[in-house]
Amino acid sequence: MRHAAAAFLLLAACTARAQGVTPVTLALGQSAPLSGPSQALGEDIRNGALAYFRTLNEAGGVHGRRIELATLDDAGDAKRALANTQRLAEQLSVFALLAYPGPSVSRELLSYVQQARIPFFAPVTGAEIVRLPARTVVTVRASHAEELDQAVEHYALLGMKRFALATGDEDAEFREAFARALEKRGLEPAVNRGEADVILVAAPLRSAADLVRGLKRSRTTAQIVVLSMAEATPLARELGPEGAGVALSLVVPPLERISLPVVAEYRAAMAAETGRKSYSAASLEAFIAAKVFAEAARRAGPALTREALMQALESMTAYDAGGYLLRFGRGDRHGGAHTELVAIGRDGNLLH
């Protein structure tokens, strides 16, 4: 009996180690564009996660384990991201996958991680694809649909009734969400943008800037609202004086709001990690993702397994990450719903 118990414990230890857990380390994996047109995004997301883990590890890690993140370059190509993920899971034996940028996420990749039963934690995207039923996928931010719905709610409460949508490449998902948001409130879309009280812009940075410029030059009187696909600070910089009065939807707190503990922590950690004061919404989102993962790992206890991680996550029914509230629950692994609106001032600064 004693030998059987020893053999069982040895098997359990080997299984844990095969999943990226040792007595002193916890290995995570990530595929991101560290080259190509999306390189800046990939580096921001990687650095945001590393900044949190650096601070955490210097304080002793989680139950004495240092969290290590291996990032493989996919250049923004979904097929390379899938190959990287297979390598991370099968060759590098990581415990979980963390903070993949949107361009690295595909249906094939999500199908693979589901079959491999590896936690896919906090993809940096609001796309519906990461919110389809999947036991191993965890999100920490509002979806595109939630973000759009809350923007419509805000302006509907102000008495505005005519809404229009301007989209870039990902128009189908946004159009469906837009139709649902209006139907929910008994509203009809504006016949054309010229009649709209509010025009919602859902497009990446360059396309969003072009759409806003076109709307401004048409002398529209509508309130223009740009969703978070276009990051706020770079968009304000890109638009210059033409951006004045444009509203921006955020899914993380403003980078300047240092009164929030999570923003102050993030800024200090990023300066320590990168050696410069370079901040972005994407790196803040990854920082929050890393913090939420670490809290779930802490709650899971010293005998960390993937199943224990997911069970611990479900116990985080009201987790405050420092002014950023997440609510998970039994069977609910989509914990973030934070959105807020800011505006671009005449000097290009963001007005909270």
Kinemage of the C-alpha trace (Angstrom):
@kinemage 1
@onewidth
@group {chain A} dominant
@subgroup {mainchain}
@vectorlist {calphas} color= white
{ca met a 1} P 0.000 0.000 0.000
{ca arg a 2} L 2.826 2.355 0.942
{ca his a 3} L 4.558 1.664 -2.396
{ca ala a 4} L 1.298 2.268 -4.270
{ca ala a 5} L 0.830 5.610 -2.534
{ca ala a 6} L 4.407 6.615 -3.345
{ca ala a 7} L 3.899 5.624 -6.987
{ca phe a 8} L 0.697 7.680 -7.130
{ca leu a 9} L 2.448 10.748 -5.717
{ca leu a 10} L 5.288 10.339 -8.199
{ca leu a 11} L 2.806 10.079 -11.068
{ca ala a 12} L 0.979 13.211 -9.851
{ca ala a 13} L 4.259 15.110 -9.625
{ca cys a 14} L 5.299 14.029 -13.133
{ca thr a 15} L 1.881 15.027 -14.516
{ca ala a 16} L 2.134 18.467 -12.922
{ca arg a 17} L 5.641 18.935 -14.292
{ca ala a 18} L 4.494 17.878 -17.757
{ca gln a 19} L 1.977 20.714 -17.521
{ca gly a 20} L 4.640 23.336 -16.889
{ca val a 21} L 4.700 23.306 -13.083
{ca thr a 22} L 7.807 22.613 -10.999
{ca pro a 23} L 8.454 23.383 -7.329
{ca val a 24} L 10.054 26.702 -8.313
{ca thr a 25} L 8.596 27.702 -11.707
{ca leu a 26} L 5.298 28.018 -13.538
{ca ala a 27} L 5.631 28.150 -17.334
{ca leu a 28} L 3.198 30.053 -19.543
{ca gly a 29} L 3.190 30.402 -23.314
{ca gln a 30} L 2.183 33.089 -25.767
{ca ser a 31} L 2.137 33.546 -29.530
{ca ala a 32} L 2.276 37.162 -30.679
{ca pro a 33} L 3.514 39.313 -33.572
{ca leu a 34} L 7.055 40.307 -32.636
{ca ser a 35} L 7.728 41.158 -36.286
{ca gly a 36} L 5.626 42.409 -39.195
{ca pro a 37} L 2.995 45.167 -39.296
{ca ser a 38} L 1.545 44.296 -35.866
{ca gln a 39} L 4.929 44.153 -34.122
{ca ala a 40} L 4.247 47.122 -31.822
{ca leu a 41} L 1.016 45.507 -30.630
{ca gly a 42} L 2.719 42.186 -29.958
{ca glu a 43} L 5.555 43.809 -28.043
{ca asp a 44} L 3.150 45.892 -25.963
{ca ile a 45} L 1.133 42.849 -24.947
{ca arg a 46} L 4.200 40.766 -24.143
{ca asn a 47} L 5.764 43.603 -22.139
{ca gly a 48} L 2.562 44.275 -20.202
{ca ala a 49} L 2.434 40.665 -19.001
{ca leu a 50} L 6.178 40.550 -18.303
{ca ala a 51} L 5.961 43.779 -16.303
{ca tyr a 52} L 3.461 42.233 -13.906
{ca phe a 53} L 5.349 38.957 -13.608
{ca arg a 54} L 8.612 40.791 -12.923
{ca thr a 55} L 7.041 42.600 -9.964
{ca leu a 56} L 5.347 39.426 -8.760
{ca asn a 57} L 8.487 37.291 -9.023
{ca glu a 58} L 10.576 39.847 -7.166
{ca ala a 59} L 8.047 39.538 -4.328
{ca gly a 60} L 8.376 35.738 -4.239
{ca gly a 61} L 6.076 34.608 -7.052
{ca val a 62} L 3.017 32.433 -6.399
{ca his a 63} L 3.470 29.837 -3.652
{ca gly a 64} L 7.223 30.158 -4.164
{ca arg a 65} L 7.050 29.665 -7.932
{ca arg a 66} L 8.377 32.204 -10.424
{ca ile a 67} L 6.030 32.705 -13.365
{ca glu a 68} L 7.893 32.513 -16.671
{ca leu a 69} L 6.435 33.549 -20.037
{ca ala a 70} L 7.730 32.156 -23.341
{ca thr a 71} L 6.628 34.273 -26.327
{ca leu a 72} L 6.957 32.911 -29.881
{ca asp a 73} L 6.750 35.214 -32.891
{ca asp a 74} L 3.899 34.617 -35.342
{ca ala a 75} L 4.169 37.922 -37.292
{ca gly a 76} L 0.384 38.262 -36.997
{ca asp a 77} L -0.227 35.118 -39.053
{ca ala a 78} L -2.917 32.837 -37.623
{ca lys a 79} L -1.369 29.660 -39.095
{ca arg a 80} L 1.981 30.436 -37.467
{ca ala a 81} L 0.154 31.153 -34.216
{ca leu a 82} L -1.420 27.684 -34.345
{ca ala a 83} L 1.966 26.056 -35.018
{ca asn a 84} L 3.508 28.065 -32.166
{ca thr a 85} L 0.711 26.965 -29.846
{ca gln a 86} L 1.250 23.316 -30.711
{ca arg a 87} L 4.957 23.739 -29.956
{ca leu a 88} L 4.240 25.490 -26.664
{ca ala a 89} L 1.851 22.760 -25.563
{ca glu a 90} L 3.570 19.651 -26.891
{ca gln a 91} L 7.287 20.482 -26.810
{ca leu a 92} L 7.660 23.215 -24.202
{ca ser a 93} L 4.867 21.763 -22.017
{ca val a 94} L 3.546 25.101 -20.766
{ca phe a 95} L 0.869 25.142 -18.084
{ca ala a 96} L -1.379 27.696 -19.816
{ca leu a 97} L -1.512 30.195 -22.686
{ca leu a 98} L -1.772 33.895 -21.903
{ca ala a 99} L -2.802 37.137 -23.620
{ca tyr a 100} L -2.780 36.279 -27.319
{ca pro a 101} L -3.402 39.358 -29.510
{ca gly a 102} L -6.504 39.258 -31.692
{ca pro a 103} L -4.640 38.612 -34.990
{ca ser a 104} L -3.142 35.437 -33.484
{ca val a 105} L -6.525 33.892 -32.591
{ca ser a 106} L -8.403 31.627 -35.019
{ca arg a 107} L -11.119 28.989 -34.830
{ca glu a 108} L -8.527 26.308 -35.551
{ca leu a 109} L -6.364 27.503 -32.651
{ca leu a 110} L -9.314 27.578 -30.251
{ca ser a 111} L -10.341 24.096 -31.352
{ca tyr a 112} L -6.810 22.863 -30.654
{ca val a 113} L -6.577 24.329 -27.151
{ca gln a 114} L -9.999 22.911 -26.352
{ca gln a 115} L -8.929 19.428 -27.424
{ca ala a 116} L -5.602 19.790 -25.591
{ca arg a 117} L -7.486 21.004 -22.478
{ca ile a 118} L -4.973 23.774 -21.947
{ca pro a 119} L -6.204 27.045 -20.376
{ca phe a 120} L -6.345 29.842 -22.947
{ca phe a 121} L -6.262 32.872 -20.725
{ca ala a 122} L -7.270 36.460 -21.555
{ca pro a 123} L -6.947 36.840 -25.333
{ca val a 124} L -6.564 40.565 -26.049
{ca thr a 125} L -9.635 40.874 -28.244
{ca gly a 126} L -13.329 41.521 -27.848
{ca ala a 127} L -14.253 39.261 -30.775
{ca glu a 128} L -17.197 36.915 -30.362
{ca ile a 129} L -15.045 33.940 -31.372
{ca val a 130} L -13.364 33.820 -27.946
{ca arg a 131} L -16.726 33.861 -26.167
{ca leu a 132} L -18.244 30.828 -27.830
{ca pro a 133} L -18.795 27.889 -25.444
{ca ala a 134} L -15.331 26.578 -24.531
{ca arg a 135} L -14.306 25.043 -21.231
{ca thr a 136} L -10.731 26.304 -21.316
{ca val a 137} L -11.108 29.892 -22.611
{ca val a 138} L -11.061 32.735 -20.066
{ca thr a 139} L -11.607 36.421 -20.889
{ca val a 140} L -10.952 39.488 -18.746
{ca arg a 141} L -12.343 42.278 -20.932
{ca ala a 142} L -15.675 43.346 -22.377
{ca ser a 143} L -16.660 41.875 -25.728
{ca his a 144} L -17.167 44.000 -28.838
{ca ala a 145} L -20.910 43.419 -28.458
{ca glu a 146} L -20.916 44.517 -24.794
{ca glu a 147} L -18.861 47.586 -25.615
{ca leu a 148} L -21.196 48.620 -28.435
{ca asp a 149} L -24.289 47.905 -26.350
{ca gln a 150} L -23.069 50.075 -23.475
{ca ala a 151} L -22.196 52.936 -25.842
{ca val a 152} L -25.729 52.829 -27.277
{ca glu a 153} L -27.152 52.679 -23.748
{ca his a 154} L -25.196 55.787 -22.686
{ca tyr a 155} L -26.434 57.969 -25.522
{ca ala a 156} L -29.969 56.547 -25.510
{ca leu a 157} L -30.247 57.613 -21.856
{ca leu a 158} L -29.270 61.132 -22.985
{ca gly a 159} L -32.281 61.124 -25.300
{ca met a 160} L -30.527 60.346 -28.588
{ca lys a 161} L -32.549 58.020 -30.787
{ca arg a 162} L -30.940 57.900 -34.218
{ca phe a 163} L -27.810 55.751 -34.398
{ca ala a 164} L -25.591 54.792 -37.321
{ca leu a 165} L -22.643 52.429 -37.586
{ca ala a 166} L -19.450 52.903 -39.599
{ca thr a 167} L -17.223 49.816 -39.774
{ca gly a 168} L -13.936 48.630 -41.171
{ca asp a 169} L -13.122 45.051 -42.160
{ca glu a 170} L -14.911 43.283 -39.281
{ca asp a 171} L -18.327 44.627 -40.154
{ca ala a 172} L -20.543 41.522 -39.853
{ca glu a 173} L -20.031 40.961 -36.115
{ca phe a 174} L -20.488 44.649 -35.305
{ca arg a 175} L -23.558 45.018 -37.506
{ca glu a 176} L -25.254 42.116 -35.751
{ca ala a 177} L -24.366 43.534 -32.323
{ca phe a 178} L -25.524 46.998 -33.411
{ca ala a 179} L -28.888 45.627 -34.558
{ca arg a 180} L -29.345 43.789 -31.232
{ca ala a 181} L -28.462 46.901 -29.205
{ca leu a 182} L -31.043 48.993 -31.028
{ca glu a 183} L -33.755 46.325 -30.957
{ca lys a 184} L -33.244 45.907 -27.206
{ca arg a 185} L -34.246 49.573 -26.755
{ca gly a 186} L -36.953 49.729 -29.401
{ca leu a 187} L -34.829 51.901 -31.697
{ca glu a 188} L -34.352 51.865 -35.454
{ca pro a 189} L -31.041 52.638 -37.197
{ca ala a 190} L -30.719 56.011 -38.897
{ca val a 191} L -31.557 55.796 -42.595
{ca asn a 192} L -28.229 57.384 -43.403
{ca arg a 193} L -25.344 58.891 -41.454
{ca gly a 194} L -26.506 62.417 -42.268
{ca glu a 195} L -29.619 61.874 -40.111
{ca ala a 196} L -27.847 60.256 -37.168
{ca asp a 197} L -27.548 61.693 -33.666
{ca val a 198} L -24.691 59.284 -32.901
{ca ile a 199} L -22.292 57.539 -35.283
{ca leu a 200} L -20.412 54.562 -33.857
{ca val a 201} L -17.099 53.805 -35.551
{ca ala a 202} L -15.846 50.222 -35.268
{ca ala a 203} L -12.535 49.854 -37.083
{ca pro a 204} L -8.782 49.506 -36.436
{ca leu a 205} L -6.660 52.622 -35.977
{ca arg a 206} L -5.913 53.702 -39.557
{ca ser a 207} L -9.388 52.882 -40.874
{ca ala a 208} L -11.028 54.555 -37.871
{ca ala a 209} L -8.968 57.714 -38.412
{ca asp a 210} L -9.986 57.827 -42.076
{ca leu a 211} L -13.657 57.302 -41.199
{ca val a 212} L -13.573 60.066 -38.570
{ca arg a 213} L -11.871 62.487 -40.962
{ca gly a 214} L -14.491 61.761 -43.618
{ca leu a 215} L -17.326 62.326 -41.152
{ca lys a 216} L -15.784 65.567 -39.887
{ca arg a 217} L -15.339 66.889 -43.401
{ca ser a 218} L -18.967 66.070 -44.197
{ca arg a 219} L -19.807 68.545 -41.403
{ca thr a 220} L -21.913 66.028 -39.536
{ca thr a 221} L -23.509 67.273 -36.337
{ca ala a 222} L -23.666 63.740 -34.927
{ca gln a 223} L -21.641 62.669 -31.918
{ca ile a 224} L -18.863 60.438 -33.246
{ca val a 225} L -17.935 57.532 -30.948
{ca val a 226} L -14.947 55.317 -31.777
{ca leu a 227} L -14.878 51.853 -30.218
{ca ser a 228} L -11.736 50.392 -28.647
{ca met a 229} L -10.539 48.535 -31.753
{ca ala a 230} L -8.748 51.837 -32.361
{ca glu a 231} L -6.633 52.532 -29.290
{ca ala a 232} L -7.466 55.917 -27.767
{ca thr a 233} L -4.097 57.642 -27.377
{ca pro a 234} L -2.672 56.733 -30.822
{ca leu a 235} L -5.995 57.677 -32.445
{ca ala a 236} L -6.034 61.090 -30.764
{ca arg a 237} L -2.453 61.619 -31.946
{ca glu a 238} L -3.315 60.474 -35.477
{ca leu a 239} L -6.357 62.748 -35.777
{ca gly a 240} L -4.735 65.880 -34.388
{ca pro a 241} L -7.089 68.921 -34.372
{ca glu a 242} L -9.717 66.976 -36.337
{ca gly a 243} L -10.242 64.720 -33.328
{ca ala a 244} L -11.666 67.413 -31.056
{ca gly a 245} L -15.032 66.350 -29.638
{ca val a 246} L -14.780 62.728 -30.733
{ca ala a 247} L -15.746 60.262 -27.984
{ca leu a 248} L -13.674 57.136 -27.427
{ca ser a 249} L -14.815 53.898 -25.836
{ca leu a 250} L -12.316 52.161 -23.546
{ca val a 251} L -12.304 48.632 -22.140
{ca val a 252} L -9.504 49.367 -19.648
{ca pro a 253} L -9.139 52.468 -17.466
{ca pro a 254} L -7.461 55.545 -18.987
{ca leu a 255} L -3.673 55.342 -18.829
{ca glu a 256} L -3.520 58.720 -17.076
{ca arg a 257} L -5.840 57.746 -14.221
{ca ile a 258} L -3.101 57.061 -11.678
{ca ser a 259} L -5.620 57.439 -8.839
{ca leu a 260} L -6.624 53.858 -9.691
{ca pro a 261} L -4.238 51.400 -8.019
{ca val a 262} L -4.052 49.129 -11.062
{ca val a 263} L -2.992 52.003 -13.331
{ca ala a 264} L -0.379 53.240 -10.864
{ca glu a 265} L 0.956 49.677 -10.443
{ca tyr a 266} L 1.034 49.181 -14.195
{ca arg a 267} L 2.916 52.398 -14.936
{ca ala a 268} L 5.570 51.677 -12.306
{ca ala a 269} L 5.967 48.077 -13.470
{ca met a 270} L 6.216 49.043 -17.155
{ca ala a 271} L 8.912 51.620 -16.423
{ca ala a 272} L 10.873 48.961 -14.508
{ca glu a 273} L 10.423 46.333 -17.234
{ca thr a 274} L 11.124 48.452 -20.320
{ca gly a 275} L 13.255 51.268 -18.895
{ca arg a 276} L 10.993 53.889 -20.411
{ca lys a 277} L 7.620 55.506 -19.786
{ca ser a 278} L 5.791 53.994 -22.735
{ca tyr a 279} L 2.196 53.019 -22.001
{ca ser a 280} L -0.684 51.615 -24.054
{ca ala a 281} L -4.146 50.188 -23.533
{ca ala a 282} L -2.965 46.846 -24.937
{ca ser a 283} L -0.103 46.526 -22.445
{ca leu a 284} L -2.401 47.572 -19.586
{ca glu a 285} L -4.892 44.893 -20.634
{ca ala a 286} L -2.110 42.282 -20.668
{ca phe a 287} L -0.897 43.507 -17.264
{ca ile a 288} L -4.404 43.022 -15.867
{ca ala a 289} L -4.611 39.589 -17.516
{ca ala a 290} L -1.354 38.545 -15.848
{ca lys a 291} L -2.600 39.825 -12.493
{ca val a 292} L -5.883 37.917 -12.754
{ca phe a 293} L -4.063 34.733 -13.769
{ca ala a 294} L -1.697 35.045 -10.810
{ca glu a 295} L -4.606 35.535 -8.407
{ca ala a 296} L -6.345 32.428 -9.730
{ca ala a 297} L -3.089 30.463 -9.391
{ca arg a 298} L -2.681 31.731 -5.824
{ca arg a 299} L -6.221 30.667 -4.906
{ca ala a 300} L -5.661 27.270 -6.507
{ca gly a 301} L -3.075 26.535 -3.822
{ca pro a 302} L 0.421 25.016 -3.851
{ca ala a 303} L -0.740 21.776 -5.558
{ca leu a 304} L -1.439 23.608 -8.807
{ca thr a 305} L -3.221 21.815 -11.652
{ca arg a 306} L -5.188 23.131 -14.593
{ca glu a 307} L -8.436 21.903 -13.064
{ca ala a 308} L -7.605 23.598 -9.764
{ca leu a 309} L -6.875 26.840 -11.634
{ca met a 310} L -10.270 26.833 -13.326
{ca gln a 311} L -12.081 26.027 -10.105
{ca ala a 312} L -10.244 28.827 -8.321
{ca leu a 313} L -11.152 31.235 -11.108
{ca glu a 314} L -14.830 30.461 -10.583
{ca ser a 315} L -14.448 31.530 -6.948
{ca met a 316} L -13.470 35.038 -8.075
{ca thr a 317} L -17.055 36.299 -8.100
{ca ala a 318} L -16.058 39.888 -7.267
{ca tyr a 319} L -12.321 40.285 -7.757
{ca asp a 320} L -11.004 43.850 -7.594
{ca ala a 321} L -7.736 44.068 -9.537
{ca gly a 322} L -7.171 47.608 -8.263
{ca gly a 323} L -10.126 49.586 -9.532
{ca tyr a 324} L -10.895 47.089 -12.299
{ca leu a 325} L -13.628 44.697 -11.179
{ca leu a 326} L -14.042 41.198 -12.577
{ca arg a 327} L -16.878 38.782 -11.912
{ca phe a 328} L -16.453 35.109 -12.700
{ca gly a 329} L -18.726 32.329 -11.487
{ca arg a 330} L -19.681 28.683 -11.787
{ca gly a 331} L -19.342 27.865 -15.463
{ca asp a 332} L -18.742 31.544 -16.257
{ca arg a 333} L -15.213 32.299 -17.400
{ca his a 334} L -15.896 35.681 -18.988
{ca gly a 335} L -15.229 38.021 -16.086
{ca gly a 336} L -14.598 41.494 -17.516
{ca ala a 337} L -17.271 43.953 -18.620
{ca his a 338} L -15.576 47.319 -17.969
{ca thr a 339} L -16.260 50.060 -20.517
{ca glu a 340} L -16.166 53.830 -20.276
{ca leu a 341} L -16.197 56.851 -22.534
{ca val a 342} L -13.632 59.638 -22.785
{ca ala a 343} L -13.401 62.504 -25.269
{ca ile a 344} L -10.627 64.106 -27.281
{ca gly a 345} L -10.080 67.725 -26.236
{ca arg a 346} L -9.076 70.605 -28.487
{ca asp a 347} L -5.434 70.151 -27.522
{ca gly a 348} L -5.539 66.419 -28.327
{ca asn a 349} L -5.578 65.336 -24.680
{ca leu a 350} L -8.139 62.849 -23.455
{ca leu a 351} L -10.875 64.264 -21.228
{ca his a 352} L -12.131 61.773 -18.633
